[in-house]
Amino acid sequence: MPLYQVDAFTDEVFNGNPAAVCPLAEWLPDDLLYKIAAENNLSETAFFVPARQGYHLRWFTPTTEVDLCGHATLATAHVIATELDKAAKEILFESKSGVLKVMCGDGRYTLDFPARPPSPFDGVCMVEEAIGVRPLATYKSSKLMAVLEDEASVLAIEPDFDKVAVLPGDGLIITSTSRDYDYVARYFGPHCGIPEDPVTGSAHVVCAPYWKEQLGKTKMIAKQVSKRGGVLELEDRGDRILLTGTAVLYLKGRIYL
């Protein structure tokens, strides 16, 4: 079966977030999908099959299936638009989070994702214990989010991953304002085999509604300040978030089963 590896939210290899992309003619057994994702050992492996509306898309970390993933969706769209259907301008994916639309053009991809605005959450003490710094405030949606004082604080964090892994929610986002971007963020997901994810679209559908209210802006540019790093253009449309970025193919090959 074919295998592609794409660096997402970047236009240079070795930056952004790498995702494996596996086109399938039909679904393989779930236990085999888990084994392939574990063997790839990337933060996400995307599998997709043809569907009535475009494609049916699923995402797997090395240990679990997730219900939403931005960078692997972008990577999949890039494979379809550059390798499988070069005339594609709009791609529809059926997923665990409903139908997701990706618009393609000029090497850029805009993902139309559901917004997941966070609510205030009394988690300051538990987050402080996990990251060693007391956040200004904590919020919770699908993921736990901690707001820190400044970008330097976000960059300096060295979390205790064992303590992060037992926090409520689907991992921990830390975020702050930035001099060069509207905001910066990092995301830790040790509970699902991802100590720190390089660039996380599903984290920004939590961050963007918060920063929209704080900054009074519906259009923002964010940077995920992981070691590899990646930049996202965001537009908050209320119940939907548009995430725009680029991607670059790193490798293609075959898996033998």
C-alpha positions in Angstrom: 0.0 0.0 0.0 1.3 3.5 -0.7 2.7 5.7 2.0 3.4 9.5 1.9 5.1 11.6 4.6 4.3 15.3 4.5 5.5 18.2 6.6 2.4 20.4 7.3 2.1 24.1 8.2 5.4 24.8 6.5 6.9 25.1 3.0 10.3 23.6 4.0 11.1 20.0 4.9 12.2 19.4 8.5 9.9 22.1 9.7 6.2 22.1 10.6 4.5 18.9 11.7 5.2 15.6 9.9 2.3 13.3 9.1 2.0 10.0 7.4 -0.7 9.7 4.8 -2.0 6.3 3.6 -4.6 6.1 0.8 -6.7 2.9 1.0 -9.1 1.3 -1.5 -11.1 0.0 1.5 -10.8 0.0 5.2 -8.3 -2.4 6.8 -9.1 -3.9 10.2 -8.6 -1.4 13.0 -5.9 -3.4 14.8 -3.8 -3.2 11.6 -4.4 0.6 11.3 -3.1 0.9 14.9 0.0 -1.2 14.1 0.8 0.9 11.1 0.4 4.1 13.0 2.7 2.8 15.8 5.2 1.6 13.2 5.3 5.1 11.6 5.8 6.6 15.1 4.7 10.1 14.0 2.3 12.2 15.9 -0.4 11.3 13.4 -1.0 8.8 10.6 -4.0 9.6 8.3 -5.9 6.9 6.5 -8.6 7.6 3.9 -10.8 5.8 1.5 -13.1 7.1 -1.3 -16.6 8.1 0.0 -19.8 9.4 -1.4 -18.7 13.0 -0.6 -15.0 12.9 -1.4 -13.2 10.7 1.2 -13.6 9.2 4.6 -10.7 10.2 6.8 -9.4 8.8 10.1 -6.4 9.9 12.2 -4.2 7.8 14.5 -1.5 8.7 17.0 1.0 6.0 17.8 -1.4 4.8 20.5 -4.9 5.9 19.8 -7.5 7.2 17.2 -8.4 10.9 17.6 -11.6 12.7 16.5 -9.9 15.8 14.9 -6.4 16.5 13.5 -5.4 19.6 11.6 -1.9 18.9 10.3 -2.7 15.4 9.1 -5.8 16.7 7.3 -3.7 19.4 5.6 -1.1 16.7 4.7 -3.8 14.4 3.3 -5.2 17.3 1.2 -1.7 18.0 -0.1 -1.3 14.4 -1.2 -4.6 14.4 -3.0 -4.1 17.8 -4.7 -0.5 17.1 -5.8 -0.4 13.3 -6.3 -3.8 11.8 -6.8 -6.2 14.6 -8.2 -4.3 17.6 -9.4 -7.5 19.3 -10.5 -8.9 19.3 -7.0 -9.9 22.8 -5.7 -12.2 21.7 -2.9 -11.9 18.4 -1.0 -14.5 17.0 1.4 -13.7 14.6 4.2 -16.2 12.6 6.2 -14.8 12.3 9.7 -15.5 11.8 13.4 -16.0 15.5 13.6 -18.4 15.7 10.7 -17.8 16.8 7.2 -14.5 18.8 6.9 -13.9 21.0 3.8 -10.4 21.9 2.5 -10.0 24.6 -0.2 -6.8 24.2 -2.3 -5.1 26.8 -4.4 -1.6 28.2 -5.2 0.0 25.7 -2.8 -2.1 26.8 0.1 -4.8 24.9 2.0 -7.6 26.3 4.0 -9.2 23.9 6.5 -12.8 24.5 7.6 -13.0 23.1 11.1 -15.5 23.2 14.0 -14.7 25.8 16.7 -14.2 24.5 20.2 -14.3 27.7 22.4 -12.9 27.1 25.9 -14.6 28.0 29.2 -13.0 29.1 32.4 -11.7 26.1 34.4 -10.3 25.9 37.9 -7.0 24.2 37.0 -4.3 26.8 37.8 -2.8 24.7 40.7 -2.7 21.4 38.8 -1.2 23.0 35.7 1.4 24.8 37.8 2.4 21.5 39.3 2.7 20.0 35.8 4.7 22.8 34.1 6.5 24.5 37.0 5.0 28.0 36.3 1.8 29.4 37.6 -0.5 30.3 34.6 -2.5 33.5 34.6 -5.7 31.5 34.0 -6.8 28.1 32.8 -9.6 27.2 30.4 -11.1 23.9 29.2 -12.7 22.7 26.0 -11.7 19.4 24.3 -8.2 20.3 25.5 -7.0 22.1 28.6 -5.5 25.5 27.9 -3.3 27.6 30.2 -2.6 31.3 29.5 0.9 32.4 30.4 2.4 35.8 30.9 4.5 36.2 27.8 6.1 34.3 24.9 9.4 33.9 26.8 7.5 32.0 29.5 5.9 29.7 26.8 9.2 29.0 25.3 10.9 28.2 28.6 8.5 25.6 29.8 9.9 22.1 30.4 6.8 20.1 31.5 6.7 17.1 33.7 5.1 14.8 31.1 3.9 12.3 33.7 1.9 15.0 35.4 0.7 16.5 32.1 -0.6 13.0 31.1 -3.1 12.9 34.0 -4.5 16.4 33.5 -8.2 16.5 32.4 -8.9 16.9 28.7 -7.2 15.9 25.6 -3.7 17.2 26.4 -2.5 20.7 27.5 -2.1 23.9 25.4 0.0 26.7 26.7 -0.4 30.1 25.0 0.4 33.8 25.3 0.5 37.0 23.2 3.5 37.6 21.0 5.5 40.5 19.6 5.7 39.0 16.1 2.4 37.1 15.9 -1.1 37.5 17.3 -0.3 34.7 19.7 2.0 31.7 20.2 1.2 28.3 21.6 2.6 24.9 22.4 0.7 21.6 22.9 1.6 18.6 25.0 -0.2 15.2 24.5 1.7 12.5 26.4 -1.5 10.7 27.2 -1.8 9.7 23.6 1.9 9.1 22.8 2.8 12.7 21.8 5.1 14.4 24.4 5.0 17.7 22.4 3.3 18.0 19.0 5.1 20.3 16.6 2.0 22.0 15.1 -1.6 21.2 16.2 -4.6 22.4 14.2 -7.0 20.9 16.8 -5.4 23.0 19.5 -5.9 26.3 17.6 -9.7 25.7 17.2 -9.6 26.0 21.1 -7.1 28.9 21.2 -8.5 31.1 18.4 -12.0 31.8 20.0 -10.2 32.8 23.2 -7.8 35.2 21.4 -10.5 36.6 19.3 -12.2 37.9 22.4 -8.9 39.1 24.0 -7.6 40.8 20.9 -10.8 41.9 19.2 -9.8 40.3 15.9 -11.4 37.6 13.8 -8.3 37.1 11.6 -5.1 36.1 13.3 -1.6 34.7 12.6 -0.4 32.3 15.2 2.9 30.4 15.6 3.3 27.1 17.4 6.7 27.6 19.0 7.8 23.9 19.2 11.3 22.9 18.2 10.2 22.5 14.5 7.7 25.3 14.6 4.9 26.2 12.3 2.7 29.1 11.3 -1.1 29.1 10.9 -3.4 31.8 9.5 -6.7 31.7 11.3 -10.2 33.2 10.8 -12.8 32.8 13.5 -16.3 32.6 11.9 -18.1 31.8 15.1 -19.0 28.1 15.0 -16.2 27.4 12.4 -12.5 28.2 12.3 -10.6 28.5 9.1 -7.0 27.4 9.3 -4.7 28.1 6.4 -1.2 26.8 5.8 1.2 25.2 3.3 2.8 21.7 3.1 5.7 20.0 1.5 6.2 16.3 0.5 9.1 14.6 2.3 8.9 11.1 1.1 6.7 8.5 -0.7 7.1 4.8 -0.7 5.2 1.5 -0.1 4.2 -0.4 3.0 4.4 -4.2 2.6 1.9 -6.2 4.7 
